[in-house]
Amino acid sequence: MRSYCFDFGLQAAAPGYAKVTPDSLYTAEQGFGFAPGSSVFGRSRGGADTLQSDFCIPQKARFLADVPDGMYRVTVLAGDPLADTSTVIKAGNWKAVLEPLNVPAGQTLRESFSLRISGGQLSLSFSGLAPRINALEIQEDSEALAVVLAGDSTVTDQGEEGYPYAGWGQMLPLFFRSGAAVDNRALSGRSTRSFIDEGHLQRISNDLRERDYLFIQFGHNDSKPDEARHTEPYTTYKEHLLAMITAARDAGANPVLVTSMHRRRFDGEGLIVDTHGDYLTAMRELAADEQVPLIDLEAKSRRLFEAYGPEGSKELFMWSYPGEYLCHPAGVQDNTHFQIQGARLLAELVVLGIREAGLNDLIIHLRHGE
């Protein structure tokens, strides 16, 4: 199986590793390096084990490595003999893959996650209060399960340019150990109709393998009036959902339906007002008819939002004051989309649904019993 190993720092590379120094900029000829604009420094503490005592300090950096498309186990080594370190790592379009790596002085930490690499290139972004990267290992892992997500903006990976916007699918990888990779194909603004008509389901079908999972959450945009997106709950909405279920089954994969979470809309008594109506009933009916596992994010999000209340729930949604976030200088009042904390809590609810549905192939890969 293919593997790629990189040793970061100033000393000579450890045997079997390619050396990456702070000045190693990506070129197509070399096939790896830091992207232009990265801020990287290097230190060597002079120890015998160069992987542990020699490292780069990626204050804000993106590392690129040309790798054939496929499923991989990615392992990072981080630490510093003399200082406490804290490193944040994101993959691709700002996908959360690991909790911040907080390592006491004198120790190193080795952590792994699974990732589907597409487009022929791995992209990892590094930042943090005291970031370190000592080594990176990328090993092909064709046995890893893919958890493919089909959905809309409440699921998708929101890029760094929108920080702190986040979809629950962006946070879901935090809950999985290596062996299961979250492959988030959700796209903003899509309904079941537009997702299929634009060819996204076909592209998913091309990649699905036996034992993979396809999580399907649509509904926010199916009620929109425009012809490109609109569906009727008990006819075309069900038909498009069934097409996704069939695509998964044809590949030997496992479909899972996920009801849409609520918007932040309360009545005068502090109770959530439902804005999805028959689309929720239609998905539940289809899950029962087709015997497809259902994660009822509608019911779970209702309990969550009502527990936070009309004011407290603003902390979950993309509500901010002028000047609070650099990407949104005028402030935002968005009752549909989430900031990081809200997206993470919804991801936790999805994980709870995985447990309740008895999806054992996924449960065994969950971290720390979440």
N, C-alpha and C positions, 0 to 999 in steps of 0.2 A: 504494500500500500504506500501511496505517496506521502511524504512528510517533508516539512520545511522548518528549519530551526535557525533562530537568530539570537545572537549574543550582543547585547547592548552595552556600550561603554567605551572606554579608552584603551584598554589593554588588548593584547592579541586574542583572537577568537578562541573559545574553548573547542576542543576537537569535535568535529561533526556539525559545527555551527557556522553560519555566515556572520561576519562582523557588521554591526550597525553603530556608527559613531554619530555624535550630534550633527556632523556635517554631511551625513549620508542622505542626499536628496534623491528622490525617486527619479529614475530614468527607465524608459522602456527597455533599453539594452540590459541594464542591471536587473530589472524586474522587482525591485523593492527599494524602500527608502521613505524618508519623511516627505510629505507634501510641501510645496512651496508655501511660505508664510508660517510654518511651524516654528515655535520657540522652544529650543531644546538645548540643554547643557549636559555636561558629562562629568563624572567623578570616578576616581579609583581609590579605594581604601587600602590597596596593596596586599590583600589577603591571598592565600594560596588558591582558594576556590574563586576563580575569576567570575563565575556566574553570580556568586553572592556578593563579592566585594567590589564589583565593577558594574556600572549602570549608567543609564541616561536619565536626565531629569526633564521630562516632557511637560513644561509648564502649561502649554496649550499647543498640542501637536496632533497631527494625523499621520499614521503609519500605513503605507500601502504595500501590498505584496501580490504579485501576479500568481494566481493559483487557478487551476482548471475548475470549472463549475462542479459542484458536488457537495456532499455532506462531510463536515470536518469536526474534529475535536480540537478546540483551541485552548492552549494552556499558557498562562502567564506566570512569571516568577517576579516578585516585587519585594524590595526590602533594602535596608541600609544598615551596615554594622554600627553606625554612630548616631543615627537619628530616627525618631519616630516618623513614619511615612503615612500618607493618605493619598490614594490614587483612584481616580474615577475613570472608568473605561466604557465607551459606547461603541457600538458597531454600526456600520453603514449609515443610514439616515437617522442617527441619534437614537438607536435602539439600546435600551438598557439590557445589559447581559450579566452584570455582576454587581453586587452591592459594593460600595466604596471599599477598597482594600486598605484597611487600617492596620499597620504592622508595627509592633514595638521595636525600638532600637535593638540591634544585634540579632534580629530574626529576619527570615524571609518567609513568604507565603506563596504557595503554589495553588492556583485555582484554575479550574477548567470549565468550559461551557461548549455546547454544540451549536453549530451554525451552518446554515445552507449558504454557500457562496455562489453568487450568480454574477454574470458579466465578466468573469475571468479575473476578479480582483477582490482581495480582502481589504477592508478599510476599517481601521480602529482609531478612535479619537481618545486622546489622553489629556487629563487635566487633574485638578485637585489642589488641596492646601499644601501638600508636600509630596508631589508625585515622583514615583520611581518606576522604571521598567528595566529589569535585569535580563530577562530572556523571554522569548516567545516561541512556542512550538505549535505547528499546524499539522495535524495528522488526519489523513483521510479516514472516515468512519462511515462506511456504507450501511452499517447496522443501526445507526441512530435513527430514531423515529422523527418524522416531520409532523409538527402541529401547524397546519396551514390555516390561515385566517382569511376568510372572505367577508368583507363588510364595508362600512362607511367611515366617515371622519371620526366617529367616536371610538373606533377600533385602531385606526391607522397609526403608523409611526409619524409623528409630527416632527419636522426638522428643527435644527438648532435655531434657525432664523425666526421661529415662532415661540421660542421659550418664554414661559413655562407650559405652553400648550402640550398636551399628551393624550394619546388614546390608550385604552386599557391593553390593547395588544402590544403596545410599545413597552409596557411594564411587565407583561406576563413572563418573559424569559427569566426574570429574577427568581421565579419560583421553581425553575427546573434545573436539576443537575445535568451534567453532560450525559448524553444518551437520548435526549429529546431536544429538538431544535424548533423554536417558534419561527415559522416562516410567514411573516405578516404581509399578505397581499391586499389588505383592505385599502380603499382609496376614498378620499374625500368626495362628497357629493354624489356618490353612486347609489342607485337603487338596484333591486334584483334585475330589472330590465336593462338598465344602462351597463351594469357590470358584465352581463352576458353579451349584449350587443357589441360592446367594445372589444370583445375577445379575451377578457381576463379569465373567464372560466376555462376557456380552451387552453390557455397557457398554464393554468393550474393543473388541468387534466394531463398535460404533457409531462408534468413533474411528479404527480402522485404515484406512490408505490404501495404495494401490499403492506398492510398494518399501519400506514400513515393515518392521520386524522385530518378531517376538514371541518373546521368550526365555521358556522354560517350565521351571521347576524346582519339583517337588513330590516328596514321599516321606517327609519327616519325620513328617507327621501322617496319612498314608494308612494306616499300620499301627495307629493308635489304635483301641481297641475300640468306641468309641461309634458308634452307627448314623449320625449326621450326617456323620461323616468317614471311616469305614472303607471301604477298597476292597481287593479281592483283586488281587495283582500281575498275573496273566496274563489277567484278565477285566476287571473294572470299572476297575482302574487304567489299563490300556491303553485302554479305551473312552473314559474321560474325557480322557486325553492326546490321543487321536485327535480328539475333539471340538474341542480347542483348536487342533490342527494344521489341521483343516478350516476353522475360523473364520478363521484367518490366510490360508489359501489362497483362500477365497471372497472375501476383500477384496483379493486381489492382493498380499498381504504375504508375508513369508518367515518360516516357523516355524523355531525352533532349540530343540532339547532340551538340557537341562543336568542331569546327574546330581547327586543330593544329595551335599554334602560330608559327611565323617565327623564324628561326635561325638568329643569328647576322651575316648576310652576305650582304654587300653593294656593289653596282657597283661604277664606277668612279664618278658618279654624286651624290652620297650619297643617292641612293634609294635602298630599300630592294630587294634582289634577291630571288625569290621564289624557295624553294627546295622541295616543296610538290606536286606541279603539279596536276595531275589527281585525287589524293586522296582527295583534297579539293573539286573539282567539283563533284566527286562521292558522298561525304557526303552531299553536298547541294542538289543534285538530290534526294537522298534517303529521306532526310528530307521533301522535297516537295511531293514526291510520297506517303510517309507514314503519312504525316501531323503531323510531329514531330517538336516541337519547336527547333530552331537552334540558338545557340549563336556563332556568327561569330568571333571567337578569331583571326582568320587569318587577317581579315581586321582591327580589332581593334589594334592588335599588330603591324601591318605595320605602322599605323599612330603614334603609341607610339614610336617605335624604330626610325623612320625617324625624329621625333621631337627631339629626343636626339642626333641623328647623329652618324657617325661611331666611334667617340671618346667617346662622352658622354654616349653612350649605354653600354660601358664597365662597367659603374656603376651599371647596371641592371643585367648583366650576371656575371658568376663566373670567373671574371678576378681579379687577385691579384698579388702583388709583393712579392718577397722572404721576408719572415719574417713578412708579414702583418697579417697573421692568423696562430695561433699555429698548427691548423690541417693541414695546407698546407705550410710547411716551405720553400719549393722551389718555391712557387707561382703557379698560375694556369692561363691558357688561354683557356677558355671553351666558345664556341659560341652557345651552345645549352641550358645549364642549368643556373639557376638563383641564385643570392644571394638574401638575404631577401628583399631588397628594390624592386628588379625586380619582385619577386614572389608576393609581396603585390600589386604592381601596376597591375599585371595581374589578381589577385583576384578581384580588383576593377573593371576591365573590365568585368569579369564574372558577377559581381553584376549588372553592367550596362546592360548587356545582359538579366539578369533575369527581370529587370524592363521593358526593351524594349519588351520582349516576353510576358509580362503580366502574369507572374507566381504568381498570387495573394496570393496563400497559402504560398509562401515563402516571398513575398514582405512585408506582415504584420509582419514578424519576423525580418526584417532588423533593425539594430541599427541606431539611429540618422539620419535616412533619407538618408543613403549612397546610 
